[in-house]
Amino acid sequence: MHCADVRTAISARADGEELPPGVSGAALDAHLPVCTECRDWEKRVHRLKVLTAGLRLV
């Protein structure tokens, strides 16, 4: 699995969207423990969600 596909899936999962075609939740979960870069991406996505959760749109 390519990291670009994994990162797209991480973003989709964080937004509550369906995973992209060809990426299963199991494959995503299997990739994260072995890829530091994708784990870091997941942490940044989560942090962004937390930081923006309190913002109000005008």
Biopython code that builds the backbone (N, CA, C, O; Angstrom):
import numpy as np
from Bio.PDB.StructureBuilder import StructureBuilder

atoms = [
    (1, "MET", "N", (0.844, -1.169, 0.000)),
    (1, "MET", "CA", (0.000, 0.000, 0.000)),
    (1, "MET", "C", (0.894, 1.239, 0.000)),
    (1, "MET", "O", (1.911, 1.289, 0.692)),
    (2, "HIS", "N", (0.498, 2.222, -0.780)),
    (2, "HIS", "CA", (1.272, 3.464, -0.879)),
    (2, "HIS", "C", (0.862, 4.418, 0.238)),
    (2, "HIS", "O", (-0.310, 4.507, 0.606)),
    (3, "CYS", "N", (1.845, 5.120, 0.762)),
    (3, "CYS", "CA", (1.580, 6.049, 1.857)),
    (3, "CYS", "C", (0.590, 7.136, 1.448)),
    (3, "CYS", "O", (-0.206, 7.574, 2.278)),
    (4, "ALA", "N", (0.617, 7.578, 0.207)),
    (4, "ALA", "CA", (-0.338, 8.604, -0.236)),
    (4, "ALA", "C", (-1.768, 8.099, -0.090)),
    (4, "ALA", "O", (-2.654, 8.856, 0.306)),
    (5, "ASP", "N", (-2.001, 6.838, -0.403)),
    (5, "ASP", "CA", (-3.331, 6.243, -0.248)),
    (5, "ASP", "C", (-3.713, 6.145, 1.231)),
    (5, "ASP", "O", (-4.859, 6.391, 1.605)),
    (6, "VAL", "N", (-2.756, 5.788, 2.048)),
    (6, "VAL", "CA", (-2.995, 5.675, 3.487)),
    (6, "VAL", "C", (-3.345, 7.041, 4.065)),
    (6, "VAL", "O", (-4.271, 7.158, 4.868)),
    (7, "ARG", "N", (-2.621, 8.056, 3.667)),
    (7, "ARG", "CA", (-2.879, 9.397, 4.208)),
    (7, "ARG", "C", (-4.238, 9.927, 3.767)),
    (7, "ARG", "O", (-4.916, 10.613, 4.531)),
    (8, "THR", "N", (-4.630, 9.615, 2.555)),
    (8, "THR", "CA", (-5.968, 9.987, 2.098)),
    (8, "THR", "C", (-7.013, 9.267, 2.949)),
    (8, "THR", "O", (-8.024, 9.858, 3.328)),
    (9, "ALA", "N", (-6.771, 8.004, 3.243)),
    (9, "ALA", "CA", (-7.691, 7.223, 4.064)),
    (9, "ALA", "C", (-7.741, 7.746, 5.497)),
    (9, "ALA", "O", (-8.811, 7.785, 6.104)),
    (10, "ILE", "N", (-6.609, 8.144, 6.034)),
    (10, "ILE", "CA", (-6.571, 8.708, 7.387)),
    (10, "ILE", "C", (-7.430, 9.970, 7.444)),
    (10, "ILE", "O", (-8.213, 10.152, 8.376)),
    (11, "SER", "N", (-7.281, 10.823, 6.461)),
    (11, "SER", "CA", (-8.069, 12.059, 6.416)),
    (11, "SER", "C", (-9.559, 11.757, 6.277)),
    (11, "SER", "O", (-10.390, 12.382, 6.936)),
    (12, "ALA", "N", (-9.888, 10.800, 5.421)),
    (12, "ALA", "CA", (-11.291, 10.425, 5.246)),
    (12, "ALA", "C", (-11.867, 9.883, 6.540)),
    (12, "ALA", "O", (-12.973, 10.254, 6.934)),
    (13, "ARG", "N", (-11.134, 9.018, 7.196)),
    (13, "ARG", "CA", (-11.602, 8.430, 8.455)),
    (13, "ARG", "C", (-11.823, 9.525, 9.498)),
    (13, "ARG", "O", (-12.821, 9.504, 10.219)),
    (14, "ALA", "N", (-10.907, 10.470, 9.579)),
    (14, "ALA", "CA", (-11.030, 11.552, 10.560)),
    (14, "ALA", "C", (-12.250, 12.421, 10.287)),
    (14, "ALA", "O", (-12.842, 12.972, 11.215)),
    (15, "ASP", "N", (-12.628, 12.545, 9.022)),
    (15, "ASP", "CA", (-13.777, 13.359, 8.641)),
    (15, "ASP", "C", (-15.082, 12.569, 8.638)),
    (15, "ASP", "O", (-16.139, 13.118, 8.326)),
    (16, "GLY", "N", (-15.015, 11.286, 8.983)),
    (16, "GLY", "CA", (-16.207, 10.463, 9.006)),
    (16, "GLY", "C", (-16.679, 10.052, 7.625)),
    (16, "GLY", "O", (-17.840, 9.689, 7.439)),
    (17, "GLU", "N", (-15.772, 10.111, 6.656)),
    (17, "GLU", "CA", (-16.113, 9.740, 5.284)),
    (17, "GLU", "C", (-15.730, 8.288, 5.022)),
    (17, "GLU", "O", (-14.997, 7.673, 5.797)),
    (18, "GLU", "N", (-16.236, 7.756, 3.922)),
    (18, "GLU", "CA", (-15.850, 6.402, 3.518)),
    (18, "GLU", "C", (-14.383, 6.405, 3.104)),
    (18, "GLU", "O", (-13.864, 7.398, 2.594)),
    (19, "LEU", "N", (-13.735, 5.277, 3.334)),
    (19, "LEU", "CA", (-12.346, 5.140, 2.906)),
    (19, "LEU", "C", (-12.297, 5.088, 1.384)),
    (19, "LEU", "O", (-13.255, 4.650, 0.748)),
    (20, "PRO", "N", (-11.193, 5.530, 0.798)),
    (20, "PRO", "CA", (-11.090, 5.489, -0.654)),
    (20, "PRO", "C", (-11.107, 4.054, -1.171)),
    (20, "PRO", "O", (-10.763, 3.126, -0.439)),
    (21, "PRO", "N", (-11.505, 3.871, -2.428)),
    (21, "PRO", "CA", (-11.511, 2.531, -3.013)),
    (21, "PRO", "C", (-10.126, 1.884, -2.911)),
    (21, "PRO", "O", (-9.106, 2.534, -3.140)),
    (22, "GLY", "N", (-10.111, 0.625, -2.572)),
    (22, "GLY", "CA", (-8.858, -0.119, -2.497)),
    (22, "GLY", "C", (-8.158, -0.036, -1.154)),
    (22, "GLY", "O", (-7.113, -0.660, -0.965)),
    (23, "VAL", "N", (-8.714, 0.726, -0.213)),
    (23, "VAL", "CA", (-8.109, 0.823, 1.123)),
    (23, "VAL", "C", (-9.144, 0.369, 2.143)),
    (23, "VAL", "O", (-10.169, 1.021, 2.343)),
    (24, "SER", "N", (-8.860, -0.745, 2.776)),
    (24, "SER", "CA", (-9.765, -1.240, 3.814)),
    (24, "SER", "C", (-9.295, -0.725, 5.172)),
    (24, "SER", "O", (-8.139, -0.344, 5.352)),
    (25, "GLY", "N", (-10.219, -0.725, 6.104)),
    (25, "GLY", "CA", (-9.857, -0.328, 7.461)),
    (25, "GLY", "C", (-8.779, -1.226, 8.043)),
    (25, "GLY", "O", (-7.890, -0.757, 8.754)),
    (26, "ALA", "N", (-8.855, -2.516, 7.741)),
    (26, "ALA", "CA", (-7.859, -3.462, 8.242)),
    (26, "ALA", "C", (-6.480, -3.177, 7.652)),
    (26, "ALA", "O", (-5.473, -3.235, 8.358)),
    (27, "ALA", "N", (-6.440, -2.870, 6.356)),
    (27, "ALA", "CA", (-5.156, -2.564, 5.714)),
    (27, "ALA", "C", (-4.571, -1.275, 6.282)),
    (27, "ALA", "O", (-3.364, -1.177, 6.499)),
    (28, "LEU", "N", (-5.424, -0.298, 6.517)),
    (28, "LEU", "CA", (-4.980, 0.963, 7.107)),
    (28, "LEU", "C", (-4.410, 0.719, 8.496)),
    (28, "LEU", "O", (-3.326, 1.201, 8.825)),
    (29, "ASP", "N", (-5.143, -0.026, 9.303)),
    (29, "ASP", "CA", (-4.691, -0.327, 10.658)),
    (29, "ASP", "C", (-3.410, -1.154, 10.674)),
    (29, "ASP", "O", (-2.616, -1.031, 11.607)),
    (30, "ALA", "N", (-3.192, -1.985, 9.673)),
    (30, "ALA", "CA", (-1.970, -2.784, 9.597)),
    (30, "ALA", "C", (-0.777, -1.940, 9.156)),
    (30, "ALA", "O", (0.359, -2.226, 9.536)),
    (31, "HIS", "N", (-1.025, -0.910, 8.362)),
    (31, "HIS", "CA", (0.062, -0.081, 7.844)),
    (31, "HIS", "C", (0.619, 0.864, 8.909)),
    (31, "HIS", "O", (1.827, 1.092, 8.974)),
    (32, "LEU", "N", (-0.257, 1.405, 9.732)),
    (32, "LEU", "CA", (0.163, 2.436, 10.686)),
    (32, "LEU", "C", (1.266, 1.994, 11.658)),
    (32, "LEU", "O", (2.181, 2.779, 11.903)),
    (33, "PRO", "N", (1.229, 0.797, 12.214)),
    (33, "PRO", "CA", (2.295, 0.414, 13.148)),
    (33, "PRO", "C", (3.679, 0.297, 12.497)),
    (33, "PRO", "O", (4.696, 0.361, 13.188)),
    (34, "VAL", "N", (3.718, 0.129, 11.199)),
    (34, "VAL", "CA", (5.014, -0.085, 10.546)),
    (34, "VAL", "C", (5.507, 1.137, 9.774)),
    (34, "VAL", "O", (6.575, 1.083, 9.165)),
    (35, "CYS", "N", (4.752, 2.234, 9.788)),
    (35, "CYS", "CA", (5.149, 3.409, 9.012)),
    (35, "CYS", "C", (5.125, 4.663, 9.893)),
    (35, "CYS", "O", (4.061, 5.193, 10.215)),
    (36, "THR", "N", (6.287, 5.110, 10.264)),
    (36, "THR", "CA", (6.411, 6.287, 11.125)),
    (36, "THR", "C", (5.800, 7.523, 10.490)),
    (36, "THR", "O", (5.131, 8.303, 11.167)),
    (37, "GLU", "N", (6.023, 7.709, 9.203)),
    (37, "GLU", "CA", (5.526, 8.903, 8.527)),
    (37, "GLU", "C", (3.997, 8.959, 8.533)),
    (37, "GLU", "O", (3.418, 10.021, 8.760)),
    (38, "CYS", "N", (3.355, 7.844, 8.291)),
    (38, "CYS", "CA", (1.894, 7.817, 8.287)),
    (38, "CYS", "C", (1.332, 7.954, 9.697)),
    (38, "CYS", "O", (0.281, 8.567, 9.884)),
    (39, "ARG", "N", (2.016, 7.393, 10.691)),
    (39, "ARG", "CA", (1.586, 7.582, 12.082)),
    (39, "ARG", "C", (1.668, 9.056, 12.457)),
    (39, "ARG", "O", (0.775, 9.588, 13.117)),
    (40, "ASP", "N", (2.742, 9.711, 12.032)),
    (40, "ASP", "CA", (2.883, 11.142, 12.294)),
    (40, "ASP", "C", (1.774, 11.930, 11.602)),
    (40, "ASP", "O", (1.230, 12.874, 12.175)),
    (41, "TRP", "N", (1.435, 11.542, 10.360)),
    (41, "TRP", "CA", (0.346, 12.187, 9.634)),
    (41, "TRP", "C", (-0.965, 12.035, 10.417)),
    (41, "TRP", "O", (-1.723, 12.993, 10.566)),
    (42, "GLU", "N", (-1.218, 10.828, 10.910)),
    (42, "GLU", "CA", (-2.439, 10.583, 11.668)),
    (42, "GLU", "C", (-2.492, 11.474, 12.912)),
    (42, "GLU", "O", (-3.543, 12.026, 13.239)),
    (43, "LYS", "N", (-1.371, 11.611, 13.595)),
    (43, "LYS", "CA", (-1.327, 12.472, 14.782)),
    (43, "LYS", "C", (-1.607, 13.925, 14.415)),
    (43, "LYS", "O", (-2.327, 14.617, 15.134)),
    (44, "ARG", "N", (-1.041, 14.395, 13.295)),
    (44, "ARG", "CA", (-1.270, 15.780, 12.870)),
    (44, "ARG", "C", (-2.731, 15.999, 12.480)),
    (44, "ARG", "O", (-3.309, 17.039, 12.793)),
    (45, "VAL", "N", (-3.327, 15.023, 11.798)),
    (45, "VAL", "CA", (-4.737, 15.126, 11.419)),
    (45, "VAL", "C", (-5.599, 15.196, 12.682)),
    (45, "VAL", "O", (-6.514, 16.015, 12.768)),
    (46, "HIS", "N", (-5.309, 14.347, 13.643)),
    (46, "HIS", "CA", (-6.077, 14.347, 14.890)),
    (46, "HIS", "C", (-5.920, 15.688, 15.612)),
    (46, "HIS", "O", (-6.897, 16.250, 16.107)),
    (47, "ARG", "N", (-4.711, 16.186, 15.668)),
    (47, "ARG", "CA", (-4.465, 17.472, 16.347)),
    (47, "ARG", "C", (-5.231, 18.597, 15.650)),
    (47, "ARG", "O", (-5.812, 19.455, 16.316)),
    (48, "LEU", "N", (-5.235, 18.599, 14.339)),
    (48, "LEU", "CA", (-5.966, 19.614, 13.590)),
    (48, "LEU", "C", (-7.461, 19.540, 13.900)),
    (48, "LEU", "O", (-8.111, 20.570, 14.075)),
    (49, "LYS", "N", (-8.003, 18.327, 13.967)),
    (49, "LYS", "CA", (-9.419, 18.158, 14.300)),
    (49, "LYS", "C", (-9.718, 18.711, 15.697)),
    (49, "LYS", "O", (-10.735, 19.375, 15.902)),
    (50, "VAL", "N", (-8.837, 18.437, 16.646)),
    (50, "VAL", "CA", (-9.034, 18.915, 18.013)),
    (50, "VAL", "C", (-8.961, 20.448, 18.051)),
    (50, "VAL", "O", (-9.790, 21.098, 18.687)),
    (51, "LEU", "N", (-7.975, 21.009, 17.374)),
    (51, "LEU", "CA", (-7.807, 22.460, 17.388)),
    (51, "LEU", "C", (-8.956, 23.192, 16.711)),
    (51, "LEU", "O", (-9.334, 24.283, 17.138)),
    (52, "THR", "N", (-9.507, 22.607, 15.671)),
    (52, "THR", "CA", (-10.575, 23.286, 14.945)),
    (52, "THR", "C", (-11.963, 22.980, 15.499)),
    (52, "THR", "O", (-12.935, 23.632, 15.119)),
    (53, "ALA", "N", (-12.066, 22.008, 16.381)),
    (53, "ALA", "CA", (-13.369, 21.619, 16.915)),
    (53, "ALA", "C", (-14.035, 22.766, 17.674)),
    (53, "ALA", "O", (-15.262, 22.869, 17.684)),
    (54, "GLY", "N", (-13.257, 23.611, 18.297)),
    (54, "GLY", "CA", (-13.828, 24.696, 19.083)),
    (54, "GLY", "C", (-14.080, 25.967, 18.293)),
    (54, "GLY", "O", (-14.603, 26.936, 18.843)),
    (55, "LEU", "N", (-13.725, 25.985, 17.026)),
    (55, "LEU", "CA", (-13.927, 27.180, 16.226)),
    (55, "LEU", "C", (-15.376, 27.309, 15.802)),
    (55, "LEU", "O", (-16.044, 26.314, 15.520)),
    (56, "ARG", "N", (-15.846, 28.514, 15.761)),
    (56, "ARG", "CA", (-17.195, 28.763, 15.280)),
    (56, "ARG", "C", (-17.092, 29.395, 13.908)),
    (56, "ARG", "O", (-16.298, 30.313, 13.701)),
    (57, "LEU", "N", (-17.881, 28.914, 12.979)),
    (57, "LEU", "CA", (-17.924, 29.495, 11.638)),
    (57, "LEU", "C", (-18.906, 30.664, 11.657)),
    (57, "LEU", "O", (-19.998, 30.574, 12.218)),
    (58, "VAL", "N", (-18.500, 31.730, 11.049)),
    (58, "VAL", "CA", (-19.360, 32.922, 10.994)),
    (58, "VAL", "C", (-20.080, 32.986, 9.683)),
    (58, "VAL", "O", (-20.851, 33.917, 9.448)),
]
sb = StructureBuilder()
sb.init_structure("model")
sb.init_model(0)
sb.init_chain("A")
sb.init_seg("    ")
for serial, (resi, resn, name, xyz) in enumerate(atoms, 1):
    if name == "N":
        sb.init_residue(resn, " ", resi, " ")
    sb.init_atom(name, np.array(xyz, "f"), 0.0, 1.0, " ", f" {name:<3s}", serial, name[0])
structure = sb.get_structure()
